[in-house]
């Protein structure tokens, strides 16, 4: 098999040849669960089981707000419930058609709330409730002054393009590798000038190992040295700080990135609804959009990629939809017509990488119902009402496998 895949996004007939190799658009897979869960706008995926909320960060009504999005792969979400007392009592929570919900309560000082979230679909299947367990408590500690001091030091050093001062405020245990971050920030300074970034703290909480989790809204303007053009963006992102000897040091960042734009791997995770962000490509130019890089190897014949969850999944040739929206099935002679949505289109975006491709590029390209994919090329993708850029960075595999692929994707 050549290092080429085909994408098919329309009704395919049984007249296909027996040796056709297809990547097709299918339906999403997965179980009943939560796509995300936030406590006072802080993502709960890294905090550990214990979360401390600081009174000074609460809004005027003094409430703690729990936000999330429930999902059900087969059928629909039937109910969402929240318990604050270790399942002794439950509160029904209203949710929207897409599964998003919000639950609020007023905390008491000195009390620990043992929270769990239960999602049930219309067939009666529930999520793994224990995986949502969080112990939430309230603190009167004045933490915002420390957080602002740490953020001010990072933002000021970056705005001034002072690498040494910037790295002083990064912890030795930085999750994305401190040496990699230093190289990425240096490349930022080579590519950008007149950097002007500002932030507003949205919320602060503490989690496992004394780490401090911070959500900020940012505004950014930079000049791109390669083109002389300016670029601006705004959004929401998150930082995690280690607290040692009374000082906060940067432990990790989420995407959209504030620092190290030339290497997305310095980020750990993505903020839901955080914004597109800026990315510096290999040529020193800047593009908008959050670029996700994923690699996968499958020893068999069938695997797929779910655009929404950004995950690869194994699947069975007799059940092609299990792989999500992009399904790689080498050697399959045909796919039943009712398994393939007719709303998907794809096409080549010539001369651009995924980081520099725009939504206009994707819209102009995504007009074909099938096209050949080759390594090193970027494609515009339309699925339903959404547009994506997909760059295939590597393809390998022949005969009976294993099959491997690395792709970069960006949603608009």
ABEGO torsion letter per residue (X at the ends): XBBBBBBBABBBBAABBAABBBBBBBBBBEBBEBABBBBGGBBAAAAEABBBBBAAABBAAGBBBBBBBBBBABEBBABBBBBAAGGABBBBBBBBAAGBBBBBBBBBBGBBBBBBBBBBBAAGBBBBAAAABBBBBBBABBAAAAAAAAAAAAAAAAAAGBAAAAAAABBAABAAEAAAAAAAAAAAAAABBGBBBBBBBABBBBBBGGBBBBBBBBBBBBBBAAAGBBBBBBEBBBBBBBBBGGBBBBABBBOBBABGAABAAABBEBBBGAEAEBBBBAAGBBBBEBBBBBBBBBABABBBBBAAAGBBBBBBAABAAAAEABBBBBGBABBBAAABBAABBBBBBBGBBAAABBAAAAAAABABABBBBBBGBBBBBBBEABBBBBBBABBBEBEAOBBBBBBBBBBX
